Every structure is written in structure tokens, then in C-alpha cells.
Amino acid sequence: MAKTGGSSSKLLWLMAILVVVSVSAAGAALYMVMGQGEPHAAQTQSVPERRAPIFVKIDPFTVNLADDVYGSRLLYTGISLKVGDHETRDILQEHMPQVRSRLLMLFSGQQASELTQPGGKAQLAEKVSATLHEPMTEHQPDLIIEDVLFTEFIVQ
């Protein structure tokens, strides 16, 4: 009988060790799963959201350019503005007659020789941006114009 008591005692110890090992393994697995979840959440937060661009299309212009050595010349151009927020888009659309008037005045004062040179369109784009940054009304917030895109451009 002494052998059976010692055998059950060993079995009890063996079962206790198995329970401790199982609980430890479960704890380690839980730690690994929880530990991997946090960096993944941090990676998700650090990736910026994809933001759709906001464009304002301005109907094409045909204007007489300032006279140069070739005489009277024409500019036909279409423009789209890439803006930074919906408020800028709304302000530009609400004041479209003023926007078009300012751009017509700007374009009609240009020389054809300047526009056809390398970098001429880039300089004109900068002038367009500067012209549209001037407030159209009192207490107007700053406009966020990210880019001036020429969709059509013909000098004749």
C-alpha cells in the first residue's frame, strides 16, 4: 500500500507541475498576442489618411495679350486650382466673377514672348496664385491654394 500512496503523491505533483506549465504557457501566449496588438495599433495611427484632392475648375479664357514685336496675339487657357480645404473651394466658387475678372486683367497684361519661354507658365502660375490670395471681401480667411494647373494653354 505504501507504493500506491507514493505513486498517487507523484501523480499529484506531476499534475500540479502540468497545471503550472499550462498556465505559464497560456500567460506567455496571451502576452505575445497583447504585445503584438499594441505596435500594430501604433502603426495604424502613424499612417496618414488618404485625402482626396479638392479642385476648382475655372472656365477657359481667351484674351488679347499685350502687343509685342509680332503685333497683337491671343492667349487661350483653361485653369484648375488645387485647394487645401473645402472652405477655400467655397469662397472661390462664391466669388467666381471676381476671380475671373482678376485673372482676365492679369492675363491681358502678359507678353506672348514671356509666356512661350521656358518657365513662363510657372511664372504665370505664381502670379495667378498671388492674385487670388488678395482678399475679395472683408474678414476673408486666408485661401489655401496648393497648385495652379493649366489644363489648356495656347498662345497664337
N, C-alpha and C positions, 0 to 999 in steps of 0.2 A: 503494500500500500504506500510505502514511503516513496516508491518510484512514481506512482501516479500523482502524488501531491507535488513532487518536484517537476514533473512533466507539465502539469497544469500551471505551475508557477512560471515555468519557462515560456509556456504558450501565452500567458497573461502579459509577460514582459515583451514578448515578441509582438503581440497585438498593440501594446502601448507604443512601442517604437514605430510600428507601421502607421499608427494614427498620427504621431508627431511628424513623421516624414511626409505623410499625405497632406497634413495641414500646412507644413512648411512649403511643400511644392505648390499647393493652391495659393498660398500667400505670395510666393515668388511669381507665379503666373499672373496673378492679379496686379502685382506691382509692375510687371513688364507691360501689361495691357494699359494700365493707367499712365505709366511713364511715357509710352509711345503716343498716347492720345493728346497730351499737352503740347509737345512740339508740333504736331500736325495742326492743332488749333492755332498755334502761333504763326505757322507758315501760312495758313489760310488768311489770317488777319493782315499779314505783311504784303500780300499780293494785292496791288491796287485794282479796283473795279474797272472794267472796260467801260469807257464812256463814249457814247455816240457823239460824233461831231455835230455842231449846230451851224448851219449855213444860212445866209441871207442872200437870195438871188436878186440882183438888180437888173432890170430890163436893159437891153443893149442901147448904146448911144451911137449917134452919127453926128460928128461935129466938124466944123471947119477949123483947121489948125491955123496958127499964126503964120503969116506969109514968110517964106524963106527964099533962097535963091531959085527954087523951082516954081515959085508962084504959089497959088492957093492949093492946099492939099486937104484931104479928108482923113478922119480917123473914125473907124467903126470898131467899137469894143463892147464886149459883154463882161460883166464882173460878178463874182460871187465873193462874199465875205465870210470867213470862218470866224465865228464869235465864241467867246468863252462861256456865256451863260444865256439863259432864256430872257433875262431882263434886257440885255443888250439887243437881242434879236427883236424884242417887242418895241423898244424905243426906236430902233431903226425903221421898223415897219410902220409905226405910227407917224413918223416924220419923213416918210419916203419922198414927198415933194421937195422938202428942204434938202434931203440927201442928194437927190437927182440934180437939183439946182446948183448945189455946191460942186458937184462933180462936173457938170457941164461947164461951169466957169473955169474950173481947174483945167479940164481937157482943152478947151478952146484957146488957152494961153500957151499951149505947148508947141514946140518946134518939131516938125517931122524929122529933121536930121538928128535931134536928140533921142527921139523915140526909137529910131531904127538902129542906133548904135548899140554895141554890147553893153548891157547893164542899164539901158534906157528904160526898159519895162520895170526893172527892180526899183529904179529911182522913182518912177511914176507910182508904183505900188506904195512906196514910203510916203509920197506926197498925198495919196488918197487916204492913207491911214491917218496922217497928221490933220488933214482937212476934216475928217469925220470925228476926230477926237475933240474938236471945238464944240462946246455945249450948244444945243439947239434951243433949250429952254432954261429958265432959272431953276436952280436946285436940281439939276440933272446929275445923276450919279455918273461916275467915270465909265466910259464904254470899254469893253474888253474885246478888242479886235485882234485876233491872233494872226490872221493872214489875209492878204488881198490876192485873189485868184483871178487871172484873166482867162475867161472861157472862150473869148473870141477877140481877135486883135488884127485889124487890117489898116495899114497906112497906105493911102493912094494919092 
